[in-house]
Amino acid sequence: QLRFVESGGGLAQPGGSLRLACTVSGCNLNFYVIGWFRQASGKERGLVGSMNTRGGITDYADSVKGRFTISRDNAKNTVYLQMNSLKSEDTAVYYCYRGGGFWGQGTQVTVSS
């Protein structure tokens, strides 16, 4: 049975940074595409970024390119999202994703002064 444990969300000031982590148990992440999505209040869930199984190819939403970085540590079965230069519009619940349609429980990120 898959289990996701997300951490690192919270409150940040505009221009600040946060690092999200998502540790998955019950599977070997080596074999799956992973990614992060986010859902702001009143909006649909949308892609933040994704990474292929070998970590060599990433894809990011235009709104976060150059500011956010996805990485993976397959030995720890963990996915990270480094978020820099945060903006108020980055405020959302962030969900990690594993290929095959599996989601974490979400972690709130709020960017506010």
N, C-alpha and C positions, 0 to 999 in steps of 0.2 A: 504494500500500500504506500502510495506516495505521500510524503509530508514535506511541506514547505515551511521554513522559518525565515521570515523577513525581519530585518532590523535596520536601524540607521535613520529612520525618518524623524521628523521633528520640526522645530521652528528655526528658520534662518533669516538673516537680514538680506535685503537686496545686495547683490554683489558677493554674497558669501558662498560657502560650499557645504555640501553634505555628501556622504558616501553611504549608499544603500548596499546591503548584503542580503543574499537569499541562499540559504543552504537547503539542499533537497536531499531527502533520504528515501530509500526504496527504489532507487534506480541508479544507473551509471550515466552521469551527464555527458560523458565522453561521446555518447552516441546520438545526442539530440541537439537540435537548434535551440538556443536559449534567447531570451529577450526581456525587455521591460516595456510595459504599457502604462498609461496613466489615464485617469478619469477625473476631470474637474467637475465641480458641482453643476448639475444641469446639462452636462455635455456627455457625448458618447466616449467610450474608451477608445484610445488611439495609441498607435505605436510610438514609443520613444526611440527604441533601437533594438537591433537583434544581431546575433553573431552565429556563424556556422559552427559545425562541430569541432573543427580544428582551430578555431579562433582567428583565422586569417582573414575572414571577410566579415565586415560589419556594415550595417545599414542604419541610418539615423533619420529621424524626422528633421525636416529643414529647420524647424524652430529651435532645435537643440544642437545642431551641427557646430562643432568648434567649442562647445561648452561642456557637453556630456560625453563620457567615455564608458563603454561597456567592456568588462573584462571577465575572464573566467579562470577559476582554479579547479581543474578537473580532479586533482588529487584530493581536494577538500569538498568536491561536489558543490561548489559555491559560485555564484554569479554576483558580480558587483556592478554598481552604477555610480561612477564618480560624477558629481554635478558641481560645476563651477560657474561663477558669474551668474548666480541665480537671479531670476526676475520674479515679480509678483505673479506673472502669468504661468509660472511653473507650479504654482500651488495646485495640488491634486492628490488623489490617492494613487500610489504607484504599486503596480503588480508585477511580480516576476512571472515569467512564462517559460514552460518547457514544451518543446515540440510534441504534437499529438493532442494539443488542446487542454493542457493542464496549467492551472494558475495558482499563485500564492494567495494569501488571505488579504494582502494589501497593507501598505503602510502610508500614513498621512505625511505629506510634506507641505509645510506652510511657509511661504516667503513673505515676510512683512516687516516693516520697521516699527 
